Amino acid sequence: MSQELIKRQREFYSEVEQHAIIQDYLISGKSKDEIWRQYTGKADHGCLIRWMRNLGYLTSGQQLMPKLASNGYVMPKKKDDSKMSQEQIEQLQLKKRIAELEKQLKDAELKAIAFSTMVDIAEKEFKIPIRKKFNTKQ
């Protein structure tokens, strides 16, 4: 389910985006509805809680209760999941970049072969030297 998209009211959110929205909810102290309106502009109909259950933030019977520190503030969750997700995103971007550069290299090699072949044909057909001769003295 790493790149699976969840469809909700014609809006798609990748798992990485879902984690980011949930992390924002857990850390910011805003209500679910405020967070949902911030990201979608619409009212929340339980989608945020459903994501939290599907992604392992809550078990199906568990109530959503923020963990309080001794001073009464909400303790933020660890961001290991989001770091892993961002590392995976960076790896995917790097792989795409490598594939793009390899394609450009192949195109450049084909272009060089085509130009060389074109010069060879022109030299044979018109019987004129086109290539520069490096060992000649002037």
N, C-alpha and C positions, 0 to 999 in steps of 0.2 A: 504494500500500500504506500510505497515511498513517493511515487509521483501520481498516485490516484487522485482524481479530481472529484470533489463532492459537488453535486448539483443541487442548488437550492434556489428556487424562484428565479431561474434563468441566470444565476450568478454562480461562477465556479471559483473554488478556492482550493489551491494545492495544500498538501499536508503541511508544508513549510509555512504557508500563510496562515493556516489554522493554528499552528503552534504559536506564531507571532501574535495573533489576536488573543489567544488564551493567555499567553504570558503578559500581554498588556493589561488584560482584565485582572489577573492575579496580582500584579505589581502596583497598578495605578490606584486601586481602591474604589474605582468607579463601579456603578451598577452594570449588570449584564446588558440592560437596555441601552444605557449610555454608550457603552463600548460598541454594541451592535449598530447603533445609529451613527456613530463616528465612522465606522468602516463601510456601512451599506446605505445609510440614510433612511432606513426602514426600521420598523419595530421588530424586536426579537420574538420569535415564536418557539423558543426552546432549542434553537439550533446550537447555540453556544454550549449548553449543557450536554447535548447529544455529542458534539465534538469532543468535549472533555471526557465523556464516558468511552467513546470510540478510541481515543488516543491515550487512555490510561491515566488521566488525571483523577478520575472518579471511578469507583465501582458502581454497578447499577443501583445498589441500595444505599450507597453512601450519600449523606447530605453534604452540601457545599458549605463548609465552615473554614474560614481562613485561619491559619495557625497564628496565634498571637505570641509575641515575645513578652518577656517579663515587664517591659515598659508599656505594653498595650498596643504597639505598632504591629502591622501585618508584616510577617517575615516573607521576603521574596523567595520564590522557588529557585532551585539551581537551574542554571542555563546550559547544562551539559547537552540536553536534547537539541537546543537551538544552535549550539556550537557545532554539533555533529551535522546538523542539517545545513548550516552555512558552509561547513567544510565540504560536504557532498555537493552543494551547489557550485562552489569554487572548482571542484574537481571536474564537474560536468562542463563548466564554462571553459576550463583549460583543455579538456578533450575536444570540445567543439572548435576551439581556436587552433589546436593542432591539426584537426581534420581540414579546416579551412586553409591553413598554410600549406599542408601537403597537396591539396588540390591546386593552389596557386603555383606551387613548384612544378607539378606535372604539366600545367598549362604553359608555364614558361619554357620547360624543356621541349614540349611539342612545338611551341612557337619557334624556338631556336633551330630545331630540326627542319621545320618548314622553310625558314629563311635560308638555311644552308642549302637545302634542296633547290630552292628557287634560284639561288646564285649559281649553283652547278648547272642547272638547265640553261640559264641565260648565257653562261660562258660557252657552253657547247653549241647552242643555237646561233648566237651572234658572233662566235669566235673572237671574243675580246676578253682580256683579263680584267676581272672585277675585284678579286681579292688582292689585298696589299701583300707584296712580297717583302718579308722582313730582312732578308740577307742581301739586299741590293744596296750598292753605294751610289750616291748621287753626286 
